[in-house]
């Protein structure tokens, strides 16, 4: 079992729920966000071992979340999903 923390950023609730169930079953702590804005807020206030981020979000691109993390010198691994 892992004790890592993962942030899932996706606008589709069903995908967030599916990934949360799957990852928690493997022992990860999961936080979720449903938009670029919420993802950036989570990046600014949390500490994660991995970020899984949808590419197309209603308020922009998941690459904006990655870019903001890099501007803050955060080097967590990112997986961009689409």
N, C-alpha and C positions, 0 to 999 in steps of 0.2 A: 504494500500500500504506500502511496505517495502522500506527502503533506504539502505539495506545491500549490500555488495559487494561479488560477487562469482567469483571464478576462475574455469574455465572449461578447463581441460587438456585432449585432445583426438586427435588422429591422423586423424580421419575421419571427413572431413569438414562438411558432412551432419549432423553428430551428434552434432558437435559444433554449427552449425547454428540452429538446432532444439532446443537444450537446451537454447541457447541465446534468441531465440524468446519466448520460454515458460517462462523463468525466467524474462526477461524484461517485459513481459506482466503482471507479478505479482509484478512489481515495483523494481526488483533488478537491480543493476549495474553489468554487466558481462564483465569480461576479459577472453580472451581465449589464449591457448597455444597448439601447435601441436606436442610437443615432450617432452621427459624428460628434455633435456637441456633448452628448452624454459620455461617449468614449473618451473624449479629450478631458472631461471633468474627472473620470475615473483614473485616467493616466496621471493626472495631476495630484490626486489625493490617495492613490493606492500604491501597493507594491505587488508586482506580479512576476511570476516565473515565465509566463508565456501570454501572448495576446493572440486570439483568433479573431480576425476582423473581416467582415464582409466588404467586398470592393465597392458595391453600389448601395448607397444608403440614401434615404429621402432628402437629407440636407447636405449631401456632398459625397465625397469619395473616402473610403476607408484609408486611402493613402494619406489623407489629411491627419488622421489619428497617428499613423506612423510618423509623419513629418513632425508633428507636435512633440511626440516622444523623443525624437532625435534632437530637436531644438532644445529640449530640456536635458539633454545628455543622458537619456535613459536608453540602455542598450538591451532591453529584454528582447528575446526572440519574438518575431511576428510571423504569423501565418495569415496570408491574405486569401480569403475564400470567396468564391463566386458561383 
